[in-house]
């Protein structure tokens, strides 16, 4: 066995490491949440990763995104995540993709076999199409819900979307997924109500958003690590 994964094997067992090395996981969205998820999957020994993000690293990412350093500003997030994963796990087969998942790209994305999909994208319409399609094709998928304006990292949990409460994004997804016939879906979310401090508007909201969400270094990181935990435990059939 690769000594890089020997400590993980002591917890999960040798057979689990073999299953991880045979698995192909796609991570969509490599920001504050997805960047941590992708790195944890590489460190866990996942053998093939498709890493997807259309964005580049910017100065406002420095407070919370694992990939963001001053030297990396302007670099595509997909490329930065791939470089880190390769430096951690050189045996991992890596596919960096600079593109946005949306309905128009559905067949291109799903033409590849995935053992698990990690949804860490922001746009609701894109999340809905990805989730609905994965469920229709019986591909395991887990989604990150909102981490913006959160302070208590200990409040994040892995749960079914049917059990979520107090989260605006969860409420929207719950309703829209139900309309599409999806009543159960694994998510990482926090029921904590949003916090907003008094601060000037330093940047304009991106398309599709009315305001910029606040963020901390710790909440997106914890959410990303919980995504990776769920994927690894599911792929290895490990029960807590």
Secondary structure as the mmCIF struct_conf table of DSSP 4:
data_model
#
loop_
_struct_conf.conf_type_id
_struct_conf.id
_struct_conf.beg_label_comp_id
_struct_conf.beg_label_asym_id
_struct_conf.beg_label_seq_id
_struct_conf.end_label_comp_id
_struct_conf.end_label_asym_id
_struct_conf.end_label_seq_id
HELX_RH_3T_P HELX_RH_3T_P1 UNK A 3 UNK A 5
HELX_RH_AL_P HELX_RH_AL_P1 UNK A 6 UNK A 12
HELX_RH_AL_P HELX_RH_AL_P2 UNK A 14 UNK A 21
TURN_TY1_P TURN_TY1_P1 UNK A 22 UNK A 22
STRN STRN1 UNK A 24 UNK A 28
BEND BEND1 UNK A 31 UNK A 31
TURN_TY1_P TURN_TY1_P2 UNK A 32 UNK A 33
HELX_RH_AL_P HELX_RH_AL_P3 UNK A 34 UNK A 44
TURN_TY1_P TURN_TY1_P3 UNK A 45 UNK A 45
BEND BEND2 UNK A 47 UNK A 47
STRN STRN2 UNK A 48 UNK A 52
STRN STRN3 UNK A 56 UNK A 56
HELX_RH_3T_P HELX_RH_3T_P2 UNK A 59 UNK A 61
TURN_TY1_P TURN_TY1_P4 UNK A 62 UNK A 64
TURN_TY1_P TURN_TY1_P5 UNK A 66 UNK A 67
HELX_RH_3T_P HELX_RH_3T_P3 UNK A 70 UNK A 72
TURN_TY1_P TURN_TY1_P6 UNK A 73 UNK A 74
BEND BEND3 UNK A 75 UNK A 75
STRN STRN4 UNK A 76 UNK A 76
HELX_RH_AL_P HELX_RH_AL_P4 UNK A 77 UNK A 88
TURN_TY1_P TURN_TY1_P7 UNK A 90 UNK A 91
BEND BEND4 UNK A 92 UNK A 92
STRN STRN5 UNK A 93 UNK A 97
HELX_RH_3T_P HELX_RH_3T_P4 UNK A 103 UNK A 105
HELX_RH_AL_P HELX_RH_AL_P5 UNK A 106 UNK A 110
TURN_TY1_P TURN_TY1_P8 UNK A 111 UNK A 111
BEND BEND5 UNK A 112 UNK A 112
BEND BEND6 UNK A 115 UNK A 115
STRN STRN6 UNK A 116 UNK A 119
HELX_RH_AL_P HELX_RH_AL_P6 UNK A 124 UNK A 136
TURN_TY1_P TURN_TY1_P9 UNK A 137 UNK A 138
STRN STRN7 UNK A 141 UNK A 144
TURN_TY1_P TURN_TY1_P10 UNK A 148 UNK A 149
HELX_RH_3T_P HELX_RH_3T_P5 UNK A 153 UNK A 155
STRN STRN8 UNK A 156 UNK A 160
HELX_RH_3T_P HELX_RH_3T_P6 UNK A 161 UNK A 163
BEND BEND7 UNK A 166 UNK A 166
HELX_RH_AL_P HELX_RH_AL_P7 UNK A 168 UNK A 179
TURN_TY1_P TURN_TY1_P11 UNK A 180 UNK A 181
STRN STRN9 UNK A 186 UNK A 190
HELX_LH_PP_P HELX_LH_PP_P1 UNK A 192 UNK A 194
BEND BEND8 UNK A 203 UNK A 203
HELX_LH_PP_P HELX_LH_PP_P2 UNK A 204 UNK A 206
TURN_TY1_P TURN_TY1_P12 UNK A 207 UNK A 208
BEND BEND9 UNK A 210 UNK A 211
HELX_LH_PP_P HELX_LH_PP_P3 UNK A 212 UNK A 214
HELX_RH_AL_P HELX_RH_AL_P8 UNK A 217 UNK A 235
TURN_TY1_P TURN_TY1_P13 UNK A 236 UNK A 237
#
